[in-house]
Amino acid sequence: MALLNRNEGFRFLRSQRPGVNGENSCKLFPNSLIWMLRRWDDRDYYYCEIFQGNAFQVFPIETIVPEKILDKIRTDSKTHLYICNTHEAFLDIVEPLYQSLVVEAGIPPRKIYISNEAPDLANAVRSYADANKFEYMNVEWVLEFEHQTSWKANDLQLEGKGLLEDKHYDKKYLNFNRRWRLHRPTLVALLKATNLLEKGHVSLAPSDDGRNWSDMWPWIKEHHKHDQEISELLNKIDAEMPLPPLYLDTDELVTNRAIFEDRSLDLYKNTLVSLVSETTYYQGWHPNESRFLSEKIFKPIMVGHPFIFVTVPKSLDILRTLGYKTFHPYINEDYDHEFDNNMRFKKILKELERICNMSDREVTEFVKNVKPICEHNQKILKVKTFPSIHGLDPGRKILHAHFIRKTL
């Protein structure tokens, strides 16, 4: 049992969304996530990675997988096709993959594995398959961002280095933003409108997506106009828009900064909490607004920083399934149970305002209560790669158990 395309290399199919300009490409490369995912010795697999669900509509599976192997995938119980939606948490890959691989190519769903960073991908498969009377594909949840941050945590050895101290904090929170996803400039605007912007360290400036306040501000106001309180807050700062670029540890926000950079350590050390603007936020608005744990949440865990998680609801739940603790009752985490997107913003802002207005005496009590949680989380993060780094996991069984989880 093995990887059937190990010797020839693995393909990454980058297909564009319909209506989005860009070139489609099919590249062969020798290295990928594959060696971290699993041992691959339980059956035969043909492996490839995709960016969008329409990959096999652009590049038919018959042009990717050799005919003899494709026939075995269709008929042999121990031969499977493995599709990794690398680095992403897209849920809308499910329907086009069923259409191109099951309906058009005749591959039984049970012979297909799909994986990405969305813990909710299995729910998307169940929903689509049940509605259309298909078998389920096999689904796995990849945790690459946790893995890479764990590796860095073992390198930095930050436990007990005093990043969270009992002291006076001029700035109470830290909020990094790079790409202008709708919820991020909305959050920054609401911080401005509630007089919280100056109480924290916040970044938001031109990035690689080409967006700015001129094109985002009308969209922000239109999208939130049905909530009177938020609409009034946004109208309140109309005359102050556009806001100037906000920079923190760098003024170059075009480059993806998924890897932790040591120069940001002082920002964590001199703030009390992280306000983490994750990749996804708007529940019920777009099919790809899945829960998603990227490097953005694992960085504050790595440095021992308490956090408020600005993302879709029930995301703290999945952190807990991985062994981490969150901060209730020392941070009010009711926001994580709120499915109304505007109300969730308001609950987050209310709790952030409370933290920003803490007296030094209250900060002392807060630090005493949350520091053991932070230290626990640091230890949990390090364990995910520690055995492999130190040669205590020669078969990578521990590493694979943490890197990927079968969910369907």
C-alpha positions as a printed NumPy array, in Angstrom:
array([[  0.   ,   0.   ,   0.   ],
       [  1.47 ,   3.358,  -0.992],
       [  1.224,   6.656,  -2.807],
       [  0.762,   5.724,  -6.441],
       [  2.202,   8.967,  -7.791],
       [  5.09 ,   9.241,  -5.359],
       [  7.748,   8.928,  -8.048],
       [  6.141,  11.185, -10.638],
       [  5.338,  14.017,  -8.203],
       [  2.084,  15.626,  -7.117],
       [ -0.082,  18.05 ,  -9.029],
       [ -1.455,  21.316,  -7.736],
       [ -4.454,  22.46 ,  -9.785],
       [ -5.038,  26.176,  -9.473],
       [ -8.335,  27.003, -11.145],
       [ -9.982,  30.389, -10.867],
       [-13.471,  31.154,  -9.617],
       [-15.974,  31.825, -12.415],
       [-15.994,  35.523, -13.207],
       [-12.601,  36.157, -11.58 ],
       [ -9.682,  37.072, -13.821],
       [ -6.609,  34.884, -13.602],
       [ -4.807,  32.025, -15.269],
       [ -5.538,  28.361, -14.624],
       [ -2.472,  26.241, -13.986],
       [ -1.545,  22.626, -13.347],
       [  1.898,  22.314, -11.768],
       [  3.883,  19.244, -10.836],
       [  5.987,  19.487,  -7.692],
       [  7.916,  16.99 ,  -5.535],
       [  6.964,  18.346,  -2.101],
       [  3.616,  19.242,  -0.566],
       [  1.614,  18.714,   2.608],
       [  1.565,  15.04 ,   1.832],
       [  4.34 ,  13.794,   4.128],
       [  2.784,  15.522,   7.131],
       [ -0.738,  14.264,   6.528],
       [ -0.365,  10.519,   7.094],
       [  1.756,   7.402,   6.549],
       [ -0.233,   6.359,   3.43 ],
       [  0.373,   2.677,   4.126],
       [ -3.198,   1.54 ,   4.811],
       [ -4.225,   1.493,   1.118],
       [ -3.208,   2.879,  -2.289],
       [ -3.789,   6.577,  -2.984],
       [ -3.43 ,   8.889,  -5.932],
       [ -2.864,  12.35 ,  -4.441],
       [ -3.291,  15.886,  -5.752],
       [ -3.981,  19.356,  -4.37 ],
       [ -6.548,  21.892,  -5.564],
       [ -7.34 ,  25.555,  -4.957],
       [-10.992,  25.621,  -6.078],
       [-13.702,  23.007,  -6.318],
       [-13.98 ,  23.453, -10.09 ],
       [-10.436,  22.074, -10.569],
       [-11.606,  18.93 , -12.403],
       [-14.03 ,  20.874, -14.557],
       [-11.046,  22.876, -15.826],
       [ -8.649,  19.9  , -15.757],
       [-10.702,  16.694, -16.234],
       [ -9.625,  13.881, -13.936],
       [ -8.84 ,  11.704, -17.002],
       [ -6.065,  14.18 , -17.895],
       [ -4.587,  14.055, -14.39 ],
       [ -4.742,  10.396, -13.318],
       [ -3.38 ,   7.655, -15.622],
       [ -6.144,   5.495, -17.122],
       [ -5.11 ,   2.245, -15.393],
       [ -4.982,   3.896, -11.993],
       [ -8.289,   5.673, -12.577],
       [ -9.913,   2.335, -13.39 ],
       [ -8.535,   0.888, -10.138],
       [ -9.886,   3.869,  -8.199],
       [-13.325,   3.131,  -9.652],
       [-13.255,  -0.621,  -9.007],
       [-10.602,  -1.731,  -6.503],
       [-11.67 ,  -1.418,  -2.852],
       [ -8.146,  -0.501,  -1.695],
       [ -7.366,   2.226,  -4.241],
       [ -8.505,   5.793,  -3.532],
       [ -8.283,   9.3  ,  -4.912],
       [ -7.11 ,  11.891,  -2.347],
       [ -7.884,  15.584,  -2.953],
       [ -6.383,  18.188,  -0.608],
       [ -7.781,  21.744,  -0.715],
       [ -4.457,  22.971,   0.568],
       [ -4.292,  25.893,   3.051],
       [ -7.971,  26.716,   2.546],
       [-11.293,  26.149,   4.326],
       [-13.647,  26.297,   1.353],
       [-16.979,  24.519,   1.737],
       [-18.182,  25.237,  -1.79 ],
       [-15.748,  22.664,  -3.183],
       [-18.236,  19.898,  -2.332],
       [-20.824,  20.313,  -5.095],
       [-18.388,  20.73 ,  -8.038],
       [-16.268,  17.806,  -6.819],
       [-19.332,  15.56 ,  -6.698],
       [-20.348,  16.732, -10.159],
       [-16.97 ,  16.315, -11.849],
       [-15.696,  13.218, -10.037],
       [-18.82 ,  11.245,  -9.14 ],
       [-21.414,  12.207, -11.751],
       [-19.153,  12.803, -14.762],
       [-16.146,  10.557, -14.049],
       [-18.08 ,   7.737, -12.391],
       [-15.918,   7.455,  -9.254],
       [-17.835,   6.1  ,  -6.23 ],
       [-17.856,   8.742,  -3.447],
       [-16.516,   6.214,  -0.929],
       [-13.358,   5.986,  -3.1  ],
       [-12.651,   9.717,  -2.719],
       [-10.96 ,  11.494,   0.178],
       [-11.195,  15.285,   0.434],
       [ -9.479,  17.415,   3.047],
       [ -8.907,  21.034,   3.999],
       [ -8.675,  23.35 ,   7.008],
       [-12.457,  23.517,   7.594],
       [-13.738,  21.408,  10.498],
       [-17.189,  21.903,   8.952],
       [-16.326,  20.287,   5.595],
       [-17.864,  17.   ,   6.776],
       [-21.161,  18.796,   7.462],
       [-21.111,  20.232,   3.946],
       [-20.586,  16.749,   2.481],
       [-23.401,  15.273,   4.57 ],
       [-25.771,  18.053,   3.573],
       [-25.066,  17.841,  -0.16 ],
       [-24.927,  14.039,  -0.312],
       [-28.143,  13.593,   1.672],
       [-29.993,  16.12 ,  -0.482],
       [-28.862,  14.421,  -3.695],
       [-28.912,  10.789,  -2.507],
       [-25.173,  10.219,  -2.87 ],
       [-22.835,   8.196,  -0.69 ],
       [-20.513,  10.24 ,   1.49 ],
       [-17.   ,  11.069,   0.428],
       [-14.334,  10.54 ,   3.089],
       [-13.461,  13.828,   4.808],
       [-10.406,  14.845,   6.822],
       [ -9.638,  18.062,   8.698],
       [ -6.106,  19.394,   8.164],
       [ -4.377,  21.459,  10.87 ],
       [ -1.354,  22.783,   9.03 ],
       [ -1.437,  26.226,  10.657],
       [ -1.411,  24.734,  14.134],
       [  1.488,  22.524,  13.078],
       [  3.665,  25.305,  11.68 ],
       [  3.053,  27.537,  14.712],
       [  3.804,  24.624,  17.045],
       [  7.14 ,  24.171,  15.298],
       [  7.93 ,  27.852,  15.854],
       [  6.808,  27.622,  19.502],
       [  9.344,  24.87 ,  20.138],
       [ 12.   ,  27.005,  18.495],
       [ 11.257,  30.189,  20.489],
       [ 10.838,  28.6  ,  23.946],
       [  8.708,  31.465,  25.259],
       [  7.164,  29.938,  28.386],
       [  7.898,  31.953,  31.504],
       [  9.503,  34.797,  29.549],
       [  7.132,  37.376,  31.007],
       [  5.122,  38.225,  27.888],
       [  2.028,  38.64 ,  30.08 ],
       [  2.936,  40.645,  33.164],
       [  1.266,  42.398,  36.047],
       [  1.993,  45.967,  34.985],
       [  0.375,  49.082,  33.569],
       [ -0.588,  48.763,  29.885],
       [ -0.856,  51.965,  27.859],
       [ -2.46 ,  49.927,  25.075],
       [ -4.783,  47.158,  26.161],
       [ -5.188,  45.126,  22.957],
       [ -3.456,  44.077,  19.744],
       [ -5.269,  43.635,  16.427],
       [ -3.441,  42.629,  13.226],
       [ -5.193,  42.976,   9.841],
       [ -3.75 ,  42.434,   6.377],
       [ -6.217,  41.568,   3.615],
       [ -9.356,  43.69 ,   3.591],
       [-12.002,  41.04 ,   4.14 ],
       [-15.286,  42.804,   4.88 ],
       [-15.313,  42.168,   8.625],
       [-11.821,  43.589,   9.18 ],
       [-12.333,  47.198,   8.021],
       [-15.806,  46.978,   9.578],
       [-14.2  ,  46.078,  12.9  ],
       [-11.643,  48.885,  12.612],
       [-14.397,  51.364,  11.762],
       [-16.398,  50.236,  14.787],
       [-13.319,  50.557,  16.985],
       [-13.   ,  54.123,  15.738],
       [-16.685,  54.883,  16.289],
       [-16.649,  53.535,  19.857],
       [-13.447,  55.427,  20.794],
       [-11.544,  52.173,  21.213],
       [ -9.137,  52.531,  18.296],
       [ -6.643,  54.628,  20.247],
       [ -6.726,  52.171,  23.167],
       [ -5.028,  49.387,  21.21 ],
       [ -2.412,  48.633,  18.579],
       [ -4.194,  48.079,  15.235],
       [ -2.935,  47.489,  11.686],
       [ -4.918,  48.003,   8.48 ],
       [ -3.296,  49.45 ,   5.367],
       [ -3.008,  48.758,   1.615],
       [ -2.442,  45.068,   0.931],
       [ -2.257,  42.72 ,  -2.039],
       [ -6.034,  42.691,  -2.585],
       [ -6.071,  46.295,  -3.833],
       [ -8.91 ,  47.33 ,  -1.522],
       [ -9.074,  50.567,   0.412],
       [-11.513,  52.711,   2.375],
       [-12.836,  54.398,  -0.774],
       [-14.295,  51.187,  -2.174],
       [-14.946,  49.411,   1.153],
       [-16.747,  52.179,   3.057],
       [-19.95 ,  52.2  ,   0.935],
       [-20.036,  48.395,   1.06 ],
       [-19.573,  48.367,   4.843],
       [-22.418,  50.837,   5.356],
       [-24.749,  49.065,   2.954],
       [-24.055,  45.62 ,   4.401],
       [-24.806,  46.703,   7.979],
       [-27.607,  49.2  ,   7.347],
       [-30.331,  46.963,   8.812],
       [-28.831,  47.136,  12.296],
       [-29.744,  50.558,  13.65 ],
       [-27.061,  50.714,  16.339],
       [-24.209,  49.727,  14.041],
       [-25.531,  51.945,  11.26 ],
       [-25.56 ,  54.916,  13.629],
       [-22.018,  54.174,  14.772],
       [-20.792,  54.053,  11.167],
       [-22.639,  57.264,  10.252],
       [-21.035,  58.931,  13.258],
       [-17.571,  58.71 ,  11.671],
       [-18.562,  59.521,   8.073],
       [-16.721,  62.832,   8.156],
       [-13.521,  61.156,   9.382],
       [-13.306,  58.693,   6.523],
       [-11.059,  57.524,   5.024],
       [ -8.915,  56.58 ,   7.991],
       [ -5.146,  56.823,   7.486],
       [ -3.112,  53.638,   6.934],
       [ -2.448,  51.859,  10.219],
       [  0.904,  50.082,  10.535],
       [  2.463,  48.161,  13.418],
       [  5.52 ,  45.924,  13.03 ],
       [  5.858,  46.515,   9.272],
       [  4.648,  48.905,   6.582],
       [  4.729,  46.135,   3.95 ],
       [  1.398,  44.294,   4.075],
       [  1.458,  42.822,   0.569],
       [  3.424,  39.723,   1.604],
       [  1.561,  36.913,   3.344],
       [  2.77 ,  36.786,   6.955],
       [  1.543,  33.389,   8.051],
       [  4.888,  32.629,   9.714],
       [  5.417,  34.312,  13.1  ],
       [  7.997,  37.107,  13.   ],
       [ 10.015,  37.818,  16.138],
       [  9.747,  41.592,  15.696],
       [  6.098,  41.455,  16.737],
       [  6.977,  40.1  ,  20.197],
       [  7.147,  43.559,  21.798],
       [  3.605,  44.297,  20.6  ],
       [  2.325,  41.207,  22.401],
       [  4.413,  41.973,  25.468],
       [  2.982,  45.487,  25.759],
       [ -0.7  ,  44.63 ,  25.288],
       [ -3.074,  42.691,  27.498],
       [ -5.177,  40.755,  24.958],
       [ -5.237,  39.899,  21.274],
       [ -8.27 ,  40.844,  19.202],
       [ -7.899,  38.148,  16.541],
       [ -9.501,  38.955,  13.162],
       [ -9.733,  35.493,  11.614],
       [-10.22 ,  34.794,   7.9  ],
       [-13.968,  34.176,   8.211],
       [-16.722,  36.02 ,  10.079],
       [-20.159,  36.349,   8.445],
       [-22.294,  33.336,   9.327],
       [-25.081,  32.549,   6.839],
       [-23.882,  35.007,   4.215],
       [-21.435,  33.014,   2.087],
       [-20.937,  29.229,   1.768],
       [-17.236,  29.548,   2.574],
       [-17.737,  31.232,   5.943],
       [-16.687,  28.083,   7.757],
       [-14.994,  27.914,  11.1  ],
       [-11.296,  28.176,  10.35 ],
       [ -8.253,  28.069,  12.644],
       [ -5.41 ,  29.779,  10.823],
       [ -2.069,  31.002,  12.116],
       [ -3.89 ,  34.116,  13.345],
       [ -5.277,  32.342,  16.408],
       [ -2.251,  30.141,  17.065],
       [  0.185,  33.073,  17.226],
       [ -1.302,  34.552,  20.438],
       [ -1.536,  31.028,  21.86 ],
       [  2.169,  30.57 ,  21.092],
       [  3.219,  33.744,  22.921],
       [  0.877,  33.208,  25.877],
       [ -1.578,  35.981,  25.062],
       [ -5.282,  35.948,  26.036],
       [ -7.59 ,  36.516,  23.074],
       [-11.001,  37.537,  21.805],
       [-11.763,  35.644,  18.604],
       [-13.418,  37.733,  15.86 ],
       [-14.82 ,  35.011,  13.629],
       [-17.859,  32.789,  13.014],
       [-19.707,  31.433,  16.074],
       [-18.742,  28.218,  17.852],
       [-15.093,  28.616,  16.872],
       [-13.947,  28.485,  20.482],
       [-15.621,  25.071,  20.629],
       [-13.256,  23.621,  18.05 ],
       [-10.24 ,  25.106,  19.821],
       [-11.329,  23.222,  22.923],
       [-11.584,  19.96 ,  20.963],
       [ -7.859,  20.346,  20.258],
       [ -7.015,  20.581,  23.959],
       [ -6.858,  24.349,  24.391],
       [ -8.661,  26.298,  27.1  ],
       [-10.434,  29.611,  26.565],
       [-10.912,  32.463,  29.011],
       [-14.453,  32.465,  30.377],
       [-15.336,  33.892,  32.907],
       [-12.334,  36.247,  32.865],
       [-13.26 ,  37.198,  29.291],
       [-16.971,  37.134,  28.491],
       [-17.173,  34.663,  25.592],
       [-20.909,  34.962,  24.962],
       [-20.006,  36.355,  21.54 ],
       [-18.998,  32.859,  20.445],
       [-22.605,  31.675,  20.829],
       [-24.062,  34.575,  18.835],
       [-25.216,  33.748,  15.294],
       [-26.399,  37.273,  14.465],
       [-23.329,  38.831,  12.83 ],
       [-24.075,  42.386,  13.945],
       [-24.913,  41.358,  17.493],
       [-21.657,  39.4  ,  17.648],
       [-19.764,  42.569,  16.724],
       [-21.551,  44.432,  19.508],
       [-20.819,  41.771,  22.112],
       [-17.139,  41.732,  21.126],
       [-16.919,  45.519,  21.315],
       [-18.653,  45.61 ,  24.703],
       [-16.21 ,  43.111,  26.188],
       [-13.228,  44.858,  24.612],
       [-14.416,  48.164,  26.066],
       [-14.595,  46.579,  29.531],
       [-11.025,  45.313,  29.2  ],
       [ -9.775,  48.64 ,  27.884],
       [-11.265,  50.419,  30.901],
       [ -9.717,  48.098,  33.485],
       [ -7.872,  49.793,  36.319],
       [ -4.369,  48.633,  37.18 ],
       [ -5.84 ,  46.74 ,  40.137],
       [ -8.26 ,  44.966,  37.811],
       [ -5.412,  44.189,  35.4  ],
       [ -3.515,  42.559,  38.26 ],
       [ -6.459,  40.283,  39.007],
       [ -7.03 ,  39.571,  35.299],
       [ -3.395,  38.568,  34.71 ],
       [ -3.418,  36.305,  37.776],
       [ -6.499,  34.471,  36.471],
       [ -5.667,  34.119,  32.771],
       [ -1.943,  33.41 ,  32.943],
       [ -2.373,  29.714,  33.935],
       [ -4.704,  29.288,  30.947],
       [ -2.147,  30.888,  28.631],
       [  0.613,  28.648,  29.957],
       [ -1.569,  25.558,  29.513],
       [ -2.25 ,  26.541,  25.889],
       [  1.436,  27.101,  25.193],
       [  2.227,  23.598,  26.429],
       [ -0.559,  22.034,  24.367],
       [  0.665,  23.807,  21.221],
       [  4.253,  22.673,  21.715],
       [  3.283,  19.033,  22.249],
       [  1.847,  18.868,  18.732],
       [  5.362,  18.764,  17.208],
       [  7.758,  18.352,  20.168],
       [  8.151,  14.538,  19.897],
       [  8.991,  14.73 ,  16.193],
       [ 11.454,  17.581,  16.637],
       [ 13.312,  15.642,  19.322],
       [ 13.356,  12.293,  17.542],
       [ 10.797,  10.717,  19.877],
       [  8.33 ,   9.969,  17.081],
       [ 10.303,   8.036,  14.426],
       [  7.179,   6.743,  12.684],
       [  5.523,  10.163,  12.848],
       [  2.464,   8.596,  14.436],
       [  2.107,  11.403,  16.996],
       [  2.692,  14.067,  14.361],
       [  0.122,  12.583,  11.977],
       [ -2.441,  12.213,  14.77 ],
       [ -2.24 ,  15.956,  15.411],
       [ -1.888,  17.114,  11.812],
       [ -5.052,  15.567,  10.398],
       [ -8.337,  14.294,  11.823],
       [-10.83 ,  12.093,  10.034],
       [-14.271,  13.652,  10.357],
       [-16.332,  11.544,   7.926]])
